[in-house]
């Protein structure tokens, strides 16, 4: 499969395979891990982020399976998750291209090309500044409700992120619109199982623990996420939220050891 937006096609030669040309793009590398390269590239004066999956190999596939994790073998996960979340009303990066080549899952190569979101700041970066310069109550409440709404819409539409941390929420500093990024490990089902709800929410809780949020702030999130009064929610869903808190606290302890 190969898709590229019409506005970009004229930047590439018609005499050479388009897939190969996109895979050969080079810019500023933001992340380079085994089998995956994330870069910021310029095309026609506009900036894009491209994730290039270069083939993970059988060893990586088997290692993930033995650890009980689904391996990410291509950009297909992110491509499908972005489409699903966009349809659900969640703000995500705007796609400019996607391609996948090869039948062998261990050697399959692929890419996803996305318009850069800017000007933005991650909620992790913003939240850490709150300990020294607390935000207004109304601004903090707005962000809590928006993060909860994104989590609710995502989970209601059968998507779980698997890396659901505040660093993957980007706030546009001009429009104050919040977007969710880094969906390469996302999973899509008809209904999100509870264990994956717990994992996502625990990751979010873990990543918020150094922001100086209050107990009431967390109750406000729970209320917005479930759409219930928090007292009734805590009474009926206490076992679920205790799992979230316990897992988030464990992540935090492991991180700070």
Protein Blocks (a to p, Z undefined) as FASTA:
>chain_A
ZZddfklmmmpcfkbcfklmmmmpccddfbdcehiacddddeehiacdddddebjbjmlm
mmmmmnopacdfbfklmmmmmmmmmmnopacdddfbdcdedjblklcccddddddddddd
dfklmmmmmmmmccdfklmmmmmmmmmmmmmmmmmnopafklacfklpccdfklopacde
hjllgccdfbdcfklmmmmmmmmmmmmmmnopafklmmmmmmmmnopafklmmmmmmmmm
mmmmmmmmmmmmmmmZZ
